Amino acid sequence: MTSASFRSRFAPRRLAWLSALAPASFAGLAAPAAAQEPAWQACAAQAAPAARLACYDAWARRQPPAAAPVSPVTPAWTVPGAAAQPASPASPAAAPAAAAGTTPPPEPPPVGLELPAQAAGPGAPTARCGTAKSELARTWDLETATGCGVLGIRLYRPLQLGLVTADTVNRQPTSDNPANQVGFQPYRNTETRIQLSVRTKIAEGLLTERGPLRDSLWFAYTQQSYWQLFTPALSRPFRSTDHEPEVIYIHPFAVPAVRGWTLRYGGLGLVHQSNGQSLPRSRSWNRVYLMAGADTAAGTTLQARLWRRLREDGASDDNPGISDYIGRAELVAGWRTDTGRTLSLTLRNTLRDQSRGSAKVEWMMPVDSAEQPGEFGRLRLHASLFSGYGDTLLDYNRRRTVFSVGVSLVDW
C-alpha cells in the first residue's frame, strides 16, 4: 500500500477516533491547536505503516484527558451561569425548547383524575350513579354509565307511615279451607299502616357483559303492617303483617315504540308472600311473574306484571282461589310533574271475573318546594285510595275501600 492510499483510508478513521477522545472543539487542549498540528502532521508523513501508528499513539498519549460531555438536551451555555441538567425522560418536548434557548412550558396534569372511574378517558360519559334521564333506567340501573354497583341497600317501594280509615275491617277473617277460620276480634276501622321495602342488586352484566346497557339480578323485601293503635282494649295489636321477599331479573331493551314511548326493560321474578302466622290465621302463596316497563321523555311510566300461582296441595292451601280475588295481572301507570309531584294508578285484574281485582290511586308531593329544596328533598306527603280485594292477605277474599294519608320516603 502506498503512502497516499494509506492516508486516504486510514487517516480519516484515526482522526474520528481522536475526536472521540478529545473535546468536540479541542477547546480543552493545553496548547493552541495551531501549535500542535505539526505533531500529528509529522506522523502522517511517516512512510512505514508501523512507524506511522507508533507516532500517532505517542501523540495521543500526550493529549490531556477529555472533558465530561455536556447534555445535548439542556446545554449549559443556553442559560448563563446555569449548570448542565440531564434531560427528563418524561419531557421529550424539552429538547426543542432548550435548543431554542427558552424555558420549556410545564407539562399538563394527567387527564381524567378528577372524573369518576367510569368517566376517565376521551369520549367517556361523565354521568354519575343514579343520574339516568329515564325514570325506569334510574330505578333499575339499566345504563352502565349511571349504574350504582352491587350489594347496596336501596328502596324498592316507598317507606310509608300512614293513618288509615276504611269502610269495613275484617274482624273475623275466613278462608275456603276450614282449617283457616279465625275467631272474632273487635278491631276498629281506623288504624295505622307501616310499609318497609328495600332491595339490593346481587349481580349485574350476566348476559349483557360490558355494553352501554346492562342486565341485573335483584333481591327485594317488602313488609306491610296494620297496627290497631287506637284499640287500647286489645292492647293495640298488629292486626296483620305481610312479608314479601322476591328475586327479580331485569333485562334492558331501550326499544323505541309508538307515540314517544320507549320500552325500557323486561324481566321475570319469583315472589313468596306470607303473613307469618300459624293456623288458623296463616295465609301464603307463591308466584312467578313476567314484567315489562316503558316510559316517555316527559316522565310518564307504564309497568305491567303477569303472574301465575305455583300449585300447592289442597289440604295445606291457606287461601284457595286467591288468584280469583287478588288477580293475575297488574298495570301501574305513573305521572310526574316538574315540581316533583307524582300521581300513580294501580289496577289488578283476575283476567276472568271483571268484578274482582282492585284499583288504587296515590298522590305524592315533596315536603320541600322545587325552588327552595331543603334537607327533606326525598320526603313526600301522600294520600291514597284503595278499593277491592287483597289489601292484606287476611283480606284476600274481602272487599275493602281504604283511605290513607301520611308521609313517604321515596329514596335515600
NORKA-V404218 format. One record per residue. N is the residue number from 1. SS is DSSP state (@ for helix, = for strand, . for the rest). PSI is psi in whole degrees, -180 to 180 (* if undefined). D_CENTER is the distance of its C-alpha to the mean C-alpha in Angstrom with 1 decimal. Layout:
# NORKA-V404218
[[N:SS:PSI:D_CENTER] [N:SS:PSI:D_CENTER]]
This chain:
# NORKA-V404218
[[1:.:132:82.6] [2:.:165:84.2] [3:@:-36:83.4] [4:@:-44:82.0] [5:@:-35:79.6] [6:@:-42:78.5] [7:@:-37:77.7] [8:@:-29:75.8] [9:@:-38:73.6] [10:@:-38:73.4] [11:@:-43:73.6] [12:@:-39:70.3] [13:@:-41:68.4] [14:@:-38:70.2] [15:@:-37:69.4] [16:@:-38:65.7] [17:@:-38:65.8] [18:@:-36:67.7] [19:@:-32:65.1] [20:@:-32:62.4] [21:@:-38:64.4] [22:.:164:65.4] [23:.:153:63.3] [24:.:-33:62.4] [25:.:3:64.9] [26:.:23:67.5] [27:.:-20:67.2] [28:.:4:67.3] [29:.:149:70.6] [30:.:-33:73.4] [31:.:159:75.9] [32:.:150:75.5] [33:@:-34:74.6] [34:@:-31:77.9] [35:@:-20:79.9] [36:@:-12:78.1] [37:@:-40:78.2] [38:@:-26:81.8] [39:@:-53:80.6] [40:@:-26:78.1] [41:@:-32:80.4] [42:@:-36:83.2] [43:@:-40:81.0] [44:@:-23:80.4] [45:.:-11:84.2] [46:.:134:84.8] [47:.:-41:86.1] [48:.:134:85.3] [49:@:-41:81.6] [50:@:-42:81.8] [51:@:-36:83.4] [52:@:-42:80.9] [53:@:-42:77.9] [54:@:-37:79.6] [55:@:-44:80.2] [56:@:-41:76.6] [57:@:-42:75.4] [58:@:-37:77.9] [59:@:-41:76.7] [60:@:-35:73.1] [61:@:-24:73.9] [62:.:-10:75.5] [63:.:148:72.3] [64:.:158:70.1] [65:.:151:66.6] [66:.:140:63.8] [67:.:157:61.6] [68:.:136:57.9] [69:.:144:55.9] [70:.:140:54.1] [71:.:129:50.3] [72:.:-12:50.2] [73:.:-48:46.9] [74:.:76:47.9] [75:.:150:51.8] [76:@:-24:53.6] [77:@:-3:55.7] [78:@:-33:52.9] [79:.:115:52.7] [80:.:130:56.1] [81:.:-2:56.2] [82:.:141:52.7] [83:.:154:52.3] [84:.:132:51.0] [85:.:138:47.2] [86:.:151:45.5] [87:.:141:42.9] [88:.:128:39.3] [89:.:-24:37.6] [90:.:1:34.3] [91:.:70:36.4] [92:.:-21:38.0] [93:.:-5:38.6] [94:@:-30:40.9] [95:@:-49:43.9] [96:@:-38:44.6] [97:@:-39:44.3] [98:@:-38:46.6] [99:@:-29:49.1] [100:.:-2:49.2] [101:.:23:50.1] [102:.:159:47.0] [103:.:128:44.3] [104:.:144:41.0] [105:.:154:38.1] [106:.:147:35.3] [107:.:145:32.4] [108:.:153:29.1] [109:.:159:26.3] [110:.:144:23.6] [111:.:136:21.1] [112:.:-2:17.4] [113:.:-28:17.8] [114:.:-2:16.9] [115:.:159:13.6] [116:.:161:10.1] [117:@:-39:10.1] [118:@:-10:8.3] [119:@:-5:10.8] [120:.:145:13.9] [121:.:150:16.6] [122:.:134:18.8] [123:.:-3:17.5] [124:.:150:13.8] [125:.:150:11.8] [126:.:14:11.6] [127:.:154:9.2] [128:.:174:7.1] [129:.:129:4.8] [130:.:24:7.1] [131:.:18:9.4] [132:.:143:10.1] [133:.:-31:13.9] [134:.:136:14.7] [135:@:-45:15.2] [136:@:-34:14.7] [137:@:-38:11.4] [138:@:-43:10.1] [139:@:-43:12.0] [140:@:14:10.9] [141:.:50:7.3] [142:.:-27:9.4] [143:=:134:7.9] [144:.:-43:6.2] [145:.:-28:6.0] [146:.:14:4.7] [147:.:159:2.4] [148:.:13:3.2] [149:.:-178:4.9] [150:.:161:8.5] [151:.:17:11.7] [152:.:144:10.8] [153:=:124:13.7] [154:=:167:13.3] [155:=:149:16.1] [156:.:-76:17.2] [157:.:165:20.4] [158:.:145:21.7] [159:=:126:23.3] [160:=:145:26.9] [161:=:119:30.3] [162:=:156:33.0] [163:=:128:36.8] [164:=:139:38.1] [165:=:147:41.4] [166:=:161:42.5] [167:.:-20:45.6] [168:.:159:46.1] [169:.:145:44.8] [170:.:92:45.2] [171:.:-15:47.9] [172:.:80:48.8] [173:.:142:46.0] [174:.:167:47.4] [175:.:159:46.3] [176:.:-10:48.1] [177:.:121:48.2] [178:@:-22:51.2] [179:@:-6:49.5] [180:@:34:47.0] [181:.:126:49.5] [182:.:145:48.7] [183:.:165:51.4] [184:.:139:51.7] [185:.:132:49.9] [186:.:65:50.7] [187:.:156:47.2] [188:.:155:46.8] [189:.:-23:45.1] [190:=:129:43.1] [191:=:-176:40.4] [192:=:153:36.9] [193:=:135:33.6] [194:=:129:30.6] [195:=:126:27.3] [196:=:134:24.5] [197:=:119:21.4] [198:=:165:18.2] [199:=:164:15.7] [200:=:144:13.2] [201:=:121:11.2] [202:=:-13:13.4] [203:=:157:12.4] [204:=:162:10.4] [205:.:33:11.7] [206:.:-38:15.2] [207:.:-25:16.9] [208:.:-11:14.8] [209:.:-119:14.0] [210:.:28:12.2] [211:.:178:13.0] [212:.:-23:11.4] [213:=:148:11.1] [214:.:146:10.4] [215:.:172:12.3] [216:=:158:11.8] [217:=:129:14.3] [218:=:153:14.7] [219:=:131:17.5] [220:=:154:18.8] [221:=:130:21.9] [222:=:137:24.0] [223:=:128:27.3] [224:=:127:29.8] [225:=:139:33.1] [226:=:122:36.2] [227:=:121:38.1] [228:.:67:41.8] [229:.:-25:41.7] [230:.:24:45.0] [231:.:74:47.1] [232:@:-24:48.5] [233:@:-24:51.3] [234:@:13:48.8] [235:.:32:47.1] [236:.:63:44.1] [237:.:165:42.5] [238:=:110:39.2] [239:=:-38:40.6] [240:=:139:37.6] [241:=:120:34.2] [242:=:135:32.1] [243:=:135:29.3] [244:=:83:26.8] [245:=:147:24.4] [246:=:155:22.6] [247:=:131:20.4] [248:=:132:18.5] [249:=:131:17.3] [250:=:129:15.4] [251:=:128:15.8] [252:=:152:14.7] [253:=:-56:17.7] [254:=:50:17.6] [255:=:119:21.4] [256:=:137:23.5] [257:.:-166:26.3] [258:@:153:29.4] [259:@:41:29.9] [260:@:2:26.5] [261:.:147:24.6] [262:=:124:21.6] [263:=:114:21.0] [264:=:-37:17.2] [265:=:163:17.2] [266:=:160:19.7] [267:=:175:19.7] [268:=:157:22.1] [269:=:166:22.6] [270:=:124:25.1] [271:=:139:26.2] [272:=:133:28.9] [273:=:130:30.5] [274:=:152:33.3] [275:.:3:35.1] [276:.:20:35.7] [277:.:160:39.5] [278:.:170:42.4] [279:.:141:45.2] [280:.:3:46.4] [281:.:-3:43.3] [282:.:135:40.9] [283:.:134:38.7] [284:=:157:35.9] [285:=:160:34.6] [286:=:142:31.9] [287:=:153:30.3] [288:=:145:28.2] [289:=:156:26.7] [290:=:147:25.2] [291:=:159:22.9] [292:=:156:21.7] [293:=:143:20.3] [294:=:156:21.1] [295:=:176:20.9] [296:.:168:22.3] [297:.:-23:21.4] [298:.:-6:23.5] [299:.:7:21.2] [300:.:134:23.6] [301:=:153:22.1] [302:=:121:24.0] [303:=:142:23.0] [304:=:146:25.5] [305:=:143:26.2] [306:=:122:29.2] [307:=:165:30.1] [308:=:131:32.9] [309:=:138:34.3] [310:.:135:34.9] [311:.:140:38.6] [312:.:160:40.2] [313:.:134:43.8] [314:@:-35:46.0] [315:@:-28:47.6] [316:@:6:44.3] [317:.:115:42.6] [318:.:-25:42.2] [319:.:73:41.7] [320:.:141:43.3] [321:.:22:42.4] [322:.:-32:39.4] [323:@:-26:37.8] [324:@:-7:40.9] [325:@:-59:40.1] [326:@:-40:36.4] [327:.:177:35.7] [328:.:-2:34.0] [329:=:154:31.6] [330:=:139:29.5] [331:=:126:28.4] [332:=:121:26.3] [333:=:139:26.4] [334:=:144:24.7] [335:=:139:25.5] [336:=:136:24.0] [337:.:170:25.9] [338:.:-23:25.1] [339:.:4:26.1] [340:.:-1:23.6] [341:.:143:26.3] [342:=:148:25.5] [343:=:131:27.9] [344:=:149:27.3] [345:=:124:29.8] [346:=:124:29.6] [347:=:132:32.3] [348:=:142:33.2] [349:=:145:36.0] [350:.:-13:38.0] [351:.:11:38.6] [352:.:-52:42.2] [353:.:109:43.6] [354:.:-12:42.7] [355:.:-7:44.2] [356:.:-169:41.5] [357:.:-154:37.8] [358:=:166:36.4] [359:=:141:35.1] [360:=:131:33.0] [361:=:133:32.3] [362:=:135:30.1] [363:=:134:29.8] [364:=:146:27.5] [365:=:142:27.7] [366:=:147:25.9] [367:.:-40:28.0] [368:.:150:27.4] [369:.:158:28.3] [370:.:-30:26.0] [371:.:-32:28.4] [372:.:72:28.3] [373:.:143:25.1] [374:.:-155:25.6] [375:.:-8:24.3] [376:.:33:24.4] [377:.:-26:21.9] [378:.:1:20.3] [379:=:136:23.7] [380:=:148:25.7] [381:=:137:29.3] [382:=:155:29.8] [383:=:135:32.8] [384:=:153:33.0] [385:=:122:35.8] [386:=:141:35.9] [387:=:127:38.8] [388:=:-155:39.4] [389:.:149:38.9] [390:.:24:36.3] [391:.:-35:35.4] [392:.:167:35.6] [393:.:-36:36.5] [394:.:-25:39.9] [395:.:23:40.4] [396:.:-31:39.3] [397:.:24:42.8] [398:.:125:43.7] [399:.:135:43.0] [400:=:151:41.9] [401:=:120:41.1] [402:=:132:38.9] [403:=:135:38.0] [404:=:141:35.5] [405:=:149:34.5] [406:=:-155:32.2] [407:=:148:28.9] [408:=:142:25.4] [409:=:118:22.1] [410:.:-13:19.4] [411:.:165:16.3] [412:.:*:15.8]]
